[in-house]
C-alpha cells in the first residue's frame, strides 16, 4: 500500500515526506543558531512558513478557475496541493531580505535546505510505486439499489474507486465534490464502495446530504479494503481500463487531485 502507517496515523507519502523534511530543516537550523548565529532560529520558522505559503499560493493560482468557484478551499491545505517551485522562490526571497545586510550568512542556509530536500527525496523514493493490483474477484457485492455487482464488469474503461464510510469525516467532506465530478465527467467511471455499513445508513446519509451517486456499492465485510490493503479511510484508487491499479490517494482528496488522477489513467 502506498501509504505510511505509524500506529493509528496514516500519511500519504508526499505529506509524510514534507513533515520529515520540515522537521529536519528546523532541527538543523537550530544547530546553526547555536553554532553560528542565533538569528538562524527565527529565520528557519519564517522560511518554513514562506515555503508553505508560497507553495500553496502557487497551486491556487495555477488552478485559479477551480478555486474561484470555492475560494475558501484555498485554505484547505490538508487536502494537499502545493507548487514546490513557488514555495522555494518565496523562501529564497524571504532569506535574501532577512540577510540583506549580511549576505554571507545566507550561504549557511543552504545546509538545512539541502538536508530537507534530501530527506523529502529519500522518503518519496522509499514509498514510490504502486503494486499493479487487479480488481477484486467474486460476486458477493451488491449495489445500493440491490443489484449484483461484479467489479470486472467495469473493465474496458478507466475507473476511480473511492472507499468510504458515513462515520468518516474526511469521507463526508470530499463526497459532494466527488459526486459533482462523477456527474460531469465521461473520462472515468467513479464507483463509491462503502465499507462495512448497511443500506439504510448509507441511503439516509445520501438523502440528508442531497447526494445523487450512480454507482454505490455495499461492501459490508470490507473486502475491497483488505484486497487493496487499505490502512484507513478515505482511499481513492485510480484504475486503468485493463482493471489494474495505477495509483492510490490516501486521505481526503481535492478536486484538482481527483481530476489529475483521472487524467493520468486515460
Backbone bond lengths (Angstrom), bond angles and torsions (degrees), N, CA, C in turn:
res aa  C-N    CA-C-N  psi(-1)  N-CA   C-N-CA  omega(-1)  CA-C   N-CA-C  phi
1 X - - - 1.454 - - 1.520 109.28 -
2 X 1.306 115.16 134.75 1.459 121.30 -177.34 1.528 109.53 -83.94
3 X 1.346 115.18 71.11 1.458 121.16 179.93 1.516 108.15 -158.90
4 X 1.334 115.38 160.33 1.460 121.63 178.00 1.521 107.17 -112.02
5 X 1.331 116.65 123.10 1.454 121.92 -177.07 1.523 109.41 -114.95
6 X 1.328 116.34 123.19 1.461 122.06 176.30 1.524 107.02 -127.45
7 X 1.322 116.66 101.15 1.453 120.79 -176.51 1.526 110.34 60.11
8 X 1.341 117.55 -125.74 1.464 119.80 179.95 1.528 113.79 -84.12
9 X 1.335 116.68 -0.90 1.461 120.17 -175.45 1.523 110.83 -99.09
10 X 1.343 115.36 136.53 1.460 122.09 179.29 1.526 108.11 -121.52
11 X 1.335 116.41 127.17 1.454 121.35 -177.80 1.524 109.81 -122.10
12 X 1.336 115.84 137.53 1.457 119.64 167.34 1.523 107.17 -67.23
13 X 1.337 118.71 144.87 1.469 121.00 -176.05 1.521 114.08 -53.79
14 X 1.356 117.40 -42.47 1.457 118.64 -177.51 1.529 111.68 -66.43
15 X 1.330 116.90 -35.41 1.463 119.48 179.90 1.527 111.12 -73.63
16 X 1.328 116.65 -37.25 1.451 119.71 177.04 1.525 110.25 -65.58
17 X 1.330 116.22 -40.24 1.468 120.65 177.53 1.522 110.45 -62.09
18 X 1.338 116.87 -40.39 1.468 120.66 179.75 1.527 111.15 -65.49
19 X 1.338 117.26 -41.13 1.465 121.03 179.99 1.528 110.74 -62.52
20 X 1.334 116.49 -47.20 1.457 119.95 -179.52 1.530 111.47 -66.68
21 X 1.331 116.80 -38.34 1.458 120.50 -179.67 1.526 110.83 -64.10
22 X 1.325 116.86 -45.34 1.468 120.01 179.94 1.522 110.65 -65.82
23 X 1.347 116.31 -39.54 1.462 119.86 178.90 1.527 111.17 -62.26
24 X 1.330 116.77 -44.27 1.469 120.00 179.44 1.528 110.96 -66.94
25 X 1.322 116.62 -35.67 1.468 121.48 178.05 1.533 110.77 -62.25
26 X 1.324 115.98 -46.92 1.467 119.93 -179.11 1.527 111.11 -68.31
27 X 1.325 116.62 -37.53 1.457 120.13 -179.41 1.533 111.40 -65.15
28 X 1.320 117.34 -48.69 1.456 120.70 -179.48 1.528 111.69 -67.44
29 X 1.324 115.86 -32.90 1.469 118.73 176.42 1.516 110.88 -65.93
30 X 1.324 117.10 -34.07 1.456 120.57 176.97 1.531 110.62 -66.96
31 X 1.325 116.44 -35.70 1.465 120.26 175.54 1.532 109.80 -62.80
32 X 1.340 116.19 -43.67 1.467 120.07 177.36 1.524 110.84 -61.45
33 X 1.332 115.67 -38.35 1.461 119.28 -179.33 1.525 110.90 -61.97
34 X 1.323 116.80 -35.03 1.468 120.22 -177.85 1.518 112.04 -83.24
35 X 1.333 116.14 -30.12 1.458 119.41 -174.74 1.528 114.07 -97.17
36 X 1.328 116.87 -28.95 1.470 119.97 -173.15 1.522 112.33 -116.12
37 X 1.355 115.39 -61.57 1.460 118.94 -177.09 1.524 107.57 -156.00
38 X 1.315 117.06 130.19 1.461 121.27 -175.12 1.525 113.78 -63.68
39 X 1.319 117.08 -18.13 1.466 120.19 -179.44 1.520 112.86 -67.89
40 X 1.323 116.81 -17.12 1.462 119.07 179.84 1.532 111.76 -65.89
41 X 1.306 116.80 -23.42 1.459 120.09 179.54 1.527 111.16 -66.00
42 X 1.331 116.60 -53.82 1.468 119.98 179.19 1.525 111.14 -69.18
43 X 1.358 116.00 -33.67 1.467 119.06 177.74 1.525 111.30 -59.39
44 X 1.330 116.84 -41.89 1.466 120.96 -176.01 1.527 111.09 -60.17
45 X 1.328 116.35 -44.02 1.470 118.64 179.63 1.529 110.99 -65.65
46 X 1.312 116.58 -40.55 1.462 119.60 177.53 1.513 112.10 -64.39
47 X 1.346 116.38 -40.43 1.462 120.08 179.69 1.528 111.23 -67.45
48 X 1.347 116.03 -39.63 1.467 119.84 179.69 1.529 110.86 -63.82
49 X 1.337 115.65 -44.55 1.471 119.71 179.07 1.530 109.96 -65.26
50 X 1.326 117.10 -39.62 1.466 120.72 178.72 1.526 110.61 -62.72
51 X 1.327 116.20 -42.05 1.460 120.64 179.62 1.529 111.16 -62.03
52 X 1.329 116.61 -48.28 1.470 120.52 -178.53 1.527 110.57 -63.78
53 X 1.344 116.12 -45.74 1.464 119.97 -179.29 1.515 111.23 -64.51
54 X 1.332 117.16 -44.27 1.456 120.36 -179.57 1.519 112.35 -63.98
55 X 1.334 116.06 -41.94 1.457 120.32 -179.75 1.528 111.07 -64.74
56 X 1.334 116.09 -39.44 1.463 119.66 179.82 1.531 110.76 -70.55
57 X 1.332 116.60 -44.28 1.470 120.38 179.40 1.528 110.21 -60.90
58 X 1.328 116.60 -41.80 1.460 120.02 178.94 1.516 111.83 -60.68
59 X 1.340 116.04 -41.91 1.465 120.34 178.53 1.526 111.28 -64.72
60 X 1.329 115.98 -43.67 1.471 120.13 -179.63 1.523 110.74 -62.51
61 X 1.327 117.23 -43.24 1.463 120.39 179.25 1.523 111.01 -66.37
62 X 1.323 116.84 -36.21 1.461 120.62 179.00 1.526 111.75 -63.49
63 X 1.342 115.24 -31.83 1.471 120.48 179.86 1.527 109.91 -116.97
64 X 1.323 115.43 44.07 1.461 121.07 -173.74 1.522 112.80 -57.06
65 X 1.317 117.29 -39.01 1.465 120.22 -178.64 1.512 112.40 -59.06
66 X 1.318 116.00 -41.92 1.461 120.30 -179.96 1.519 111.62 -69.95
67 X 1.329 116.98 -40.95 1.459 120.27 -177.08 1.524 112.72 -76.07
68 X 1.321 118.10 -24.63 1.463 119.60 176.66 1.518 111.46 -62.94
69 X 1.325 116.09 -31.94 1.466 120.15 179.10 1.527 111.38 -74.02
70 X 1.354 116.86 -27.91 1.460 122.15 179.80 1.537 108.93 -136.58
71 X 1.322 118.58 72.13 1.464 121.41 -172.27 1.520 114.63 -59.33
72 X 1.312 118.84 -34.07 1.462 120.72 -179.03 1.524 111.64 -64.91
73 X 1.312 116.86 -21.31 1.459 120.72 -179.07 1.523 111.98 -67.11
74 X 1.311 116.79 -15.86 1.466 120.18 176.95 1.526 111.28 -61.24
75 X 1.342 116.67 -23.74 1.464 120.68 -179.29 1.528 112.41 -92.89
76 X 1.335 118.10 -1.93 1.465 120.96 -177.59 1.530 109.85 -84.08
77 X 1.319 116.46 66.39 1.467 119.19 -173.98 1.523 111.87 -68.75
78 X 1.330 118.23 -17.41 1.469 120.07 179.04 1.538 111.48 -68.19
79 X 1.332 117.11 -16.81 1.455 120.22 176.49 1.522 111.90 -77.55
80 X 1.331 117.17 -11.25 1.457 120.28 -175.27 1.525 109.84 85.14
81 X 1.320 115.21 177.87 1.453 120.92 -179.30 1.515 111.13 109.59
82 X 1.329 116.45 88.70 1.461 121.29 -178.80 1.529 109.31 -140.94
83 X 1.317 116.23 142.54 1.458 121.76 174.24 1.527 107.01 -102.25
84 X 1.328 115.76 103.90 1.465 120.99 -173.65 1.525 111.88 -58.06
85 X 1.342 116.75 -41.24 1.467 120.04 -177.84 1.530 111.71 -59.12
86 X 1.333 116.21 -41.74 1.466 120.18 179.66 1.521 110.71 -66.64
87 X 1.326 116.74 -37.98 1.448 120.42 178.48 1.515 112.07 -64.82
88 X 1.333 116.82 -43.45 1.460 121.34 178.37 1.530 110.12 -62.73
89 X 1.328 116.78 -43.03 1.464 121.02 -178.64 1.528 111.20 -61.07
90 X 1.330 117.30 -44.23 1.461 119.77 -178.84 1.537 110.91 -69.77
91 X 1.334 116.95 -37.39 1.463 119.89 178.34 1.527 110.91 -64.86
92 X 1.324 117.25 -39.51 1.465 120.80 177.61 1.524 110.32 -65.52
93 X 1.328 116.04 -43.58 1.466 119.85 178.89 1.528 110.53 -60.42
94 X 1.321 116.47 -43.10 1.468 120.79 178.34 1.537 110.46 -60.93
95 X 1.337 116.18 -43.11 1.463 120.95 -178.51 1.528 111.40 -63.47
96 X 1.321 116.45 -44.20 1.469 120.24 -179.34 1.519 111.54 -64.87
97 X 1.318 116.02 -36.43 1.471 119.10 177.77 1.526 110.05 -70.31
98 X 1.324 115.40 -41.95 1.473 119.89 -177.92 1.533 111.82 -63.10
99 X 1.330 116.70 -39.36 1.471 120.52 -177.46 1.532 112.15 -110.22
100 X 1.330 116.17 30.63 1.465 120.52 -175.20 1.527 112.61 -61.90
101 X 1.324 117.54 -25.87 1.462 120.50 -178.89 1.530 112.15 -94.97
102 X 1.330 115.60 -9.64 1.466 120.28 178.07 1.532 108.11 -141.41
103 X 1.318 115.17 69.83 1.460 120.11 -173.44 1.527 112.46 -63.19
104 X 1.331 117.39 -23.78 1.456 119.09 178.52 1.531 111.30 -62.94
105 X 1.320 116.03 -32.85 1.466 119.44 177.98 1.534 111.55 -64.93
106 X 1.324 115.78 -31.70 1.465 119.12 -178.53 1.524 111.97 -63.23
107 X 1.343 117.10 -22.47 1.467 119.76 179.21 1.533 111.30 -64.35
108 X 1.331 116.33 -31.09 1.462 120.10 178.80 1.524 112.06 -64.73
109 X 1.323 116.66 -26.02 1.472 119.41 -177.10 1.522 112.24 -66.57
110 X 1.322 117.08 -15.37 1.463 119.72 178.63 1.528 111.36 -66.75
111 X 1.340 117.95 -26.34 1.470 120.76 -177.30 1.526 112.32 -67.07
112 X 1.343 119.42 -57.99 1.466 118.28 178.22 1.527 112.74 -65.35
113 X 1.325 116.90 -30.93 1.463 120.03 179.56 1.524 110.73 -66.19
114 X 1.328 116.81 -44.98 1.457 120.80 179.25 1.519 110.74 -65.85
115 X 1.326 116.69 -39.23 1.463 120.18 179.05 1.533 111.13 -63.27
116 X 1.326 116.28 -42.54 1.461 120.57 178.88 1.524 110.88 -63.11
117 X 1.323 116.90 -42.41 1.467 120.58 179.09 1.521 110.51 -63.37
118 X 1.337 116.91 -40.33 1.466 120.38 179.32 1.521 111.00 -64.69
119 X 1.332 117.34 -43.90 1.468 121.29 179.92 1.530 110.34 -60.08
120 X 1.341 116.20 -46.14 1.467 120.01 179.73 1.521 110.82 -61.45
121 X 1.329 116.99 -44.91 1.465 121.32 179.96 1.527 110.86 -62.88
122 X 1.331 116.90 -42.98 1.462 121.87 -178.03 1.529 110.97 -63.49
123 X 1.332 116.78 -45.83 1.467 120.51 -179.52 1.525 110.77 -64.54
124 X 1.329 116.65 -42.42 1.466 120.17 179.93 1.523 111.23 -64.66
125 X 1.331 117.28 -35.85 1.462 120.10 177.82 1.524 111.05 -67.78
126 X 1.325 116.62 -38.85 1.458 120.10 179.35 1.523 112.51 -66.22
127 X 1.324 116.17 -32.34 1.469 120.21 -175.68 1.523 112.35 -103.40
128 X 1.333 116.84 7.53 1.463 119.97 -176.41 1.527 110.79 -71.93
129 X 1.309 114.25 152.40 1.462 119.75 173.81 1.519 113.06 92.42
130 X 1.295 115.60 140.92 1.456 122.59 176.77 1.521 108.40 -124.61
131 X 1.335 118.29 126.03 1.467 119.80 179.51 1.521 111.23 -57.66
132 X 1.325 116.42 136.05 1.471 121.24 -179.26 1.527 109.15 -75.88
133 X 1.330 115.15 73.70 1.466 121.95 -175.86 1.521 110.93 -81.46
134 X 1.341 117.92 132.16 1.470 119.88 176.94 1.519 110.88 -75.38
135 X 1.306 115.81 169.33 1.460 121.09 177.17 1.529 110.19 -65.50
136 X 1.339 117.40 153.65 1.464 120.19 177.23 1.528 110.32 -62.86
137 X 1.303 116.14 151.71 1.466 120.81 176.05 1.516 109.43 -104.49
138 X 1.302 115.70 165.42 1.461 119.96 178.54 1.516 111.74 115.68
139 X 1.333 114.85 159.42 1.465 120.45 -178.33 1.525 110.57 -124.45
140 X 1.327 115.72 33.25 1.462 119.42 -176.59 1.520 112.54 -94.15
141 X 1.317 116.91 -2.51 1.465 119.72 -177.16 1.525 111.18 -86.48
142 X 1.332 114.45 150.05 1.460 121.41 176.78 1.517 109.18 -131.17
143 X 1.326 114.69 149.63 1.458 118.99 175.21 1.524 109.18 -84.52
144 X 1.322 115.85 170.37 1.462 120.00 178.64 1.519 110.73 -61.34
145 X 1.336 116.43 -27.17 1.462 121.04 179.14 1.523 112.26 -81.17
146 X 1.338 117.11 -2.50 1.450 120.45 177.71 1.517 115.12 92.19
147 X 1.324 116.93 6.59 1.463 119.95 -178.99 1.531 109.86 -88.87
148 X 1.337 114.79 152.41 1.455 119.64 177.31 1.522 109.91 -68.63
149 X 1.325 115.91 142.63 1.461 120.22 -178.00 1.520 110.21 -129.52
150 X 1.328 115.92 124.82 1.459 122.76 175.25 1.521 107.34 -117.96
151 X 1.345 118.42 115.54 1.470 120.84 -177.94 1.522 113.50 -54.17
152 X 1.325 117.37 -31.95 1.465 120.37 -176.51 1.536 112.69 -70.65
153 X 1.331 116.44 -15.44 1.465 118.91 175.80 1.524 111.35 -66.89
154 X 1.334 117.16 -18.08 1.465 121.51 -177.68 1.522 112.64 -91.78
155 X 1.329 117.72 -3.61 1.459 119.96 178.89 1.527 109.92 -62.68
156 X 1.323 115.50 150.50 1.454 120.70 -178.50 1.511 111.98 107.73
157 X 1.323 117.19 -7.20 1.457 121.46 176.18 1.531 108.95 -146.45
158 X 1.323 117.70 150.33 1.466 120.43 177.66 1.529 110.17 -59.84
159 X 1.314 115.29 148.51 1.451 119.77 -174.65 1.525 110.59 -143.20
160 X 1.315 115.64 143.41 1.462 122.33 172.72 1.521 107.44 -116.74
161 X 1.330 115.93 122.49 1.457 121.06 179.74 1.522 108.29 -110.06
162 X 1.309 116.12 121.55 1.462 121.34 179.48 1.525 109.26 -110.57
163 X 1.334 116.24 120.96 1.460 121.25 175.36 1.521 108.15 -94.18
164 X 1.334 116.42 128.78 1.451 120.15 -172.63 1.520 111.23 -151.98
165 X 1.323 115.17 172.42 1.461 122.14 174.20 1.519 107.79 -154.43
166 X 1.315 116.28 152.97 1.467 119.84 -176.71 1.523 112.14 -70.02
167 X 1.353 118.47 -22.61 1.456 121.23 -178.53 1.529 111.86 -83.26
168 X 1.331 117.57 -4.96 1.465 123.41 -174.69 1.530 109.98 -93.40
169 X 1.358 119.11 108.96 1.473 121.41 -177.74 1.530 114.12 -55.44
170 X 1.347 120.38 -46.22 1.474 118.88 178.94 1.522 112.12 -62.87
171 X 1.334 116.10 -33.79 1.471 119.65 177.53 1.522 110.29 -62.51
172 X 1.307 115.81 -44.12 1.456 120.96 -179.32 1.524 111.45 -65.31
173 X 1.335 116.86 -38.01 1.463 120.05 -178.92 1.526 111.81 -67.74
174 X 1.320 117.23 -40.83 1.455 119.62 -175.25 1.530 113.56 -82.76
175 X 1.332 117.71 -16.24 1.456 120.92 -172.53 1.533 114.17 -61.71
176 X 1.354 120.79 -44.18 1.474 119.11 178.67 1.521 112.60 -58.63
177 X 1.329 116.68 -41.52 1.460 119.90 178.73 1.519 111.15 -65.03
178 X 1.321 116.87 -42.91 1.456 120.35 -179.17 1.530 111.05 -66.52
179 X 1.326 116.03 -36.31 1.466 119.76 177.12 1.520 110.44 -64.32
180 X 1.334 116.12 -39.00 1.463 120.28 178.75 1.523 111.11 -65.38
181 X 1.339 116.84 -44.26 1.459 120.16 178.36 1.524 110.36 -64.04
182 X 1.327 117.02 -41.76 1.465 120.79 -179.71 1.525 111.71 -60.20
183 X 1.339 115.77 -35.82 1.466 119.72 -177.39 1.521 112.86 -80.56
184 X 1.340 116.23 -13.89 1.469 118.14 -172.83 1.521 114.11 -123.38
185 X 1.316 117.77 15.82 1.462 119.58 176.53 1.525 111.02 -131.34
186 X 1.305 115.05 141.80 1.464 121.48 173.90 1.522 110.89 -110.82
187 X 1.331 116.27 7.00 1.468 120.45 -175.79 1.518 112.51 -79.50
188 X 1.319 117.33 -20.89 1.461 121.30 179.32 1.521 108.57 -159.48
189 X 1.309 115.33 153.47 1.460 120.05 175.71 1.521 108.54 -93.65
190 X 1.332 116.40 128.96 1.458 121.17 178.81 1.521 109.75 -98.52
191 X 1.312 115.57 125.27 1.457 122.25 -178.87 1.525 108.43 -118.72
192 X 1.313 117.07 127.80 1.461 122.45 -176.29 1.526 108.88 -107.67
193 X 1.309 116.60 106.15 1.464 122.49 -175.29 1.526 109.12 -101.30
194 X 1.326 115.78 106.20 1.461 120.24 -179.97 1.519 110.20 -75.62
195 X 1.333 115.25 138.41 1.456 121.19 -177.00 1.531 112.30 -103.30
196 X 1.329 114.91 106.38 1.454 120.91 167.33 1.505 118.01 82.60
197 X 1.324 119.55 10.07 1.465 120.26 -177.84 1.524 110.85 -114.81
198 X 1.311 115.20 159.44 1.450 121.51 -177.98 1.520 112.98 -86.36
199 X 1.318 115.11 166.43 1.456 122.09 -176.18 1.524 112.13 -60.92
200 X 1.326 116.84 -40.51 1.468 119.99 -176.95 1.530 111.30 -64.97
201 X 1.318 117.12 -43.61 1.464 121.20 -179.61 1.525 110.80 -63.17
202 X 1.328 115.78 -43.73 1.464 120.52 -178.76 1.523 110.72 -64.82
203 X 1.337 115.98 -46.52 1.463 119.63 -178.36 1.520 111.56 -63.75
204 X 1.326 116.53 -38.36 1.469 120.21 178.91 1.529 110.41 -62.50
205 X 1.333 116.08 -42.94 1.458 120.06 179.14 1.524 111.17 -63.00
206 X 1.312 117.50 -47.17 1.463 120.83 -178.59 1.526 111.62 -63.36
207 X 1.318 116.00 -38.45 1.469 119.88 179.27 1.522 111.15 -68.85
208 X 1.325 116.65 -44.40 1.463 121.47 -179.32 1.530 111.04 -62.46
209 X 1.340 116.33 -40.17 1.463 121.14 -178.40 1.527 112.84 -87.39
210 X 1.319 116.49 -0.20 1.472 122.24 179.83 1.526 111.29 56.53
211 X 1.324 115.59 47.83 1.463 121.79 -179.63 1.526 110.03 -105.72
212 X 1.306 114.91 132.29 1.461 121.11 179.44 1.520 108.51 -114.94
213 X 1.327 116.38 100.51 1.457 122.11 -178.56 1.527 109.89 -111.98
214 X 1.315 115.70 131.10 1.466 119.50 -176.46 1.523 112.56 -79.08
215 X 1.328 116.80 -39.30 1.463 120.18 -174.81 1.528 110.12 -118.22
216 X 1.340 115.98 91.07 1.456 122.18 176.36 1.522 107.76 -114.21
217 X 1.313 116.11 122.57 1.465 122.03 -175.98 1.522 109.54 -114.16
218 X 1.333 116.73 137.59 1.451 122.50 178.31 1.525 108.80 -94.43
219 X 1.309 115.63 124.41 1.461 121.81 177.46 1.519 106.84 -127.02
220 X 1.329 115.00 75.79 1.458 120.93 -173.09 1.510 114.45 -61.93
221 X 1.320 117.94 -27.23 1.465 121.68 -178.26 1.525 112.64 -98.49
222 X 1.327 117.16 1.66 1.464 120.21 178.87 1.518 113.58 66.82
223 X 1.332 116.34 33.10 1.463 119.70 -177.00 1.528 112.36 -68.08
224 X 1.333 117.22 -35.45 1.466 120.49 176.85 1.526 110.14 -60.04
225 X 1.330 115.85 -45.37 1.453 120.61 -179.25 1.516 111.72 -61.46
226 X 1.324 117.35 -42.94 1.465 120.23 178.81 1.518 111.63 -68.40
227 X 1.334 116.40 -37.84 1.465 120.07 -178.89 1.524 111.24 -61.18
228 X 1.340 116.10 -42.86 1.464 120.49 -179.61 1.533 112.63 -94.02
229 X 1.346 116.33 4.84 1.470 122.05 178.13 1.528 111.55 55.32
230 X 1.316 115.12 50.90 1.463 121.35 -178.57 1.526 110.47 -77.67
231 X 1.341 118.39 126.12 1.462 120.72 178.94 1.515 113.99 -87.93
232 X 1.329 118.53 -5.27 1.458 120.64 -178.50 1.522 111.26 -175.15
233 X 1.320 115.25 178.44 1.461 122.43 179.30 1.534 109.05 -125.93
234 X 1.355 115.68 152.48 1.470 128.29 -5.28 1.521 111.83 -77.94
235 X 1.316 114.97 161.02 1.461 121.74 175.79 1.525 107.49 -137.17
236 X 1.312 116.19 133.66 1.464 121.34 -178.11 1.523 108.78 -121.22
237 X 1.337 115.89 121.98 1.460 122.07 -177.15 1.526 110.11 -108.33
238 X 1.314 115.84 132.95 1.460 121.34 177.60 1.529 107.52 -105.64
239 X 1.325 114.94 114.57 1.460 122.17 -171.95 1.520 109.93 -115.31
240 X 1.321 116.26 131.23 1.457 121.04 179.79 1.513 112.13 -72.57
241 X 1.321 116.26 172.40 1.460 120.87 -178.69 1.528 112.60 -65.60
242 X 1.342 117.11 -14.94 1.462 120.67 176.73 1.523 112.29 -87.10
243 X 1.321 116.87 1.95 1.457 120.59 178.77 1.510 114.36 84.51
244 X 1.335 118.20 4.91 1.457 121.71 -177.68 1.533 110.59 -97.43
245 X 1.313 115.06 137.31 1.458 121.42 179.12 1.521 110.08 -65.45
246 X 1.342 116.49 131.57 1.463 120.86 179.57 1.524 112.98 -109.19
247 X 1.328 117.31 -37.63 1.459 119.59 178.39 1.522 109.42 -157.89
248 X 1.341 114.12 162.83 1.464 121.53 -177.30 1.519 109.42 -133.09
249 X 1.313 115.95 141.03 1.465 120.54 171.41 1.516 107.39 -120.74
250 X 1.332 116.25 116.61 1.457 121.27 177.48 1.519 109.54 -93.39
251 X 1.329 116.23 136.13 1.455 120.83 179.37 1.516 111.79 91.99
252 X 1.320 115.28 -178.79 1.466 121.31 -178.54 1.525 110.45 -62.27
253 X 1.305 116.53 134.84 1.458 121.83 -177.48 1.528 109.74 -110.50
254 X 1.310 116.74 146.34 1.463 121.69 178.40 1.533 109.45 -89.52
255 X 1.306 116.26 166.30 1.461 120.44 176.82 1.528 110.50 -60.11
256 X 1.344 115.70 -41.60 1.464 119.32 -179.46 1.521 111.14 -65.20
257 X 1.333 116.35 -40.20 1.454 120.00 178.97 1.516 111.74 -65.94
258 X 1.319 116.80 -39.04 1.466 120.75 179.09 1.524 111.20 -66.21
259 X 1.326 116.25 -46.23 1.473 119.54 -179.45 1.524 111.39 -66.47
260 X 1.344 116.79 -36.36 1.460 119.75 178.30 1.525 110.06 -66.30
261 X 1.324 116.40 -39.53 1.454 119.94 177.82 1.514 112.39 -64.30
262 X 1.328 116.23 -40.20 1.470 120.29 177.35 1.515 110.83 -64.14
263 X 1.326 116.64 -40.42 1.468 120.65 179.81 1.530 111.16 -62.11
264 X 1.343 117.09 -34.58 1.461 120.31 -177.72 1.524 112.91 -72.29
265 X 1.303 118.71 -23.23 1.468 119.99 -178.46 1.517 113.22 -97.22
266 X 1.335 116.34 8.36 1.461 119.31 177.29 1.513 111.01 -70.39
